Amino acid sequence: MSKVKQKVSGCFRSVEYAHAYCRITSYLQTMTYKGVNPMIVIQMALAGEIGGE
């Protein structure tokens, strides 16, 4: 998945953005695997209902 993203955009602009992309997609894939709607998870995260590390 990240290789596809890299090919589409040409490259990641920095290592920080690459790590952020991997962290977000990993979290969304985990929630999808657990049967939670990714859109609901995104809404909860933007509303501050999900605590970060």
N, C-alpha and C positions, 0 to 999 in steps of 0.2 A: 504494500500500500504506500509506504513512504517513497519507494523508488518511483512509483507512478507519479506521485506528487512532485518529486524532484524533476522528472522528465517533462511534466506539463509546464512547470514554472521555470525550468531551466536550472535552478539551483535554490538551495536555501540561502538566504542572505547572511545568516550568521549561525553559529552553533547553538546559540540561545534559542533562536526560532525553531531550529530543528528539534531541540529537546522539548520545547513547548508543544510542537505539533505531535510528537510521539506520545507525550503525556496525555494530551487531550484525546487523541484517537484511541489510545489504550483504554482510557476510562470509558469512553463511549462503547467500545467493543465489549468490555466487561459487563456493562449495564445491559447491553443487548443480549449477551449470553445468559444473563440472569432473568431475562424476560421483561425488563423495564423499557418503556418507550424512550428512545434517545431524545426526542423533542421535550418530553416531560423533564428529563434530567437536565437538559440545557436550560429550560425555564427556571428550574429550581436553583441551579448554580448562579444564574444571572440575578435572581431575587435574593441571593445570599442565604438560602436555606440549606446549603450543603457546605460543611466546614472544610477548609483546606488544611494541608499539612504545613 
